[in-house]
Amino acid sequence: MVNLKRAAEEGAGLLAMIQDLRDDATFMLTPLQFVRALIEAFGMPLPEALTLLEGLGPDLWPLVPAAEVDRRAETVLSRYVTPGV
């Protein structure tokens, strides 16, 4: 499976991480599985992981501008990621 934490540390935005999971044949991408992957990768609580679904449709494609989705996610993920590690 894709290492979401490493991807975030390397500067990937939320939508890039979703695309990496979408491209991973071993991962069934659903909103629930995505939230589970976030919790496991970053150790964040469920309510915080759920906030990362805001602005995404049930297929995890953005419903708002992509930059807005990534900006919101960066605010949340910055508490769990050390950039450039």
Sequence and secondary structure as in RCSB ss.txt:
>XXXX:A:sequence
MVNLKRAAEEGAGLLAMIQDLRDDATFMLTPLQFVRALIEAFGMPLPEALTLLEGLGPDLWPLVPAAEVDRRAET
VLSRYVTPGV
>XXXX:A:secstr
   HHHHHHTT  HHHHHHHHHH TT    HHHHHHHHHHHH   HHHHHHTTTTB TTS BSS HHHHHHHHHH
HHTTT  TT 
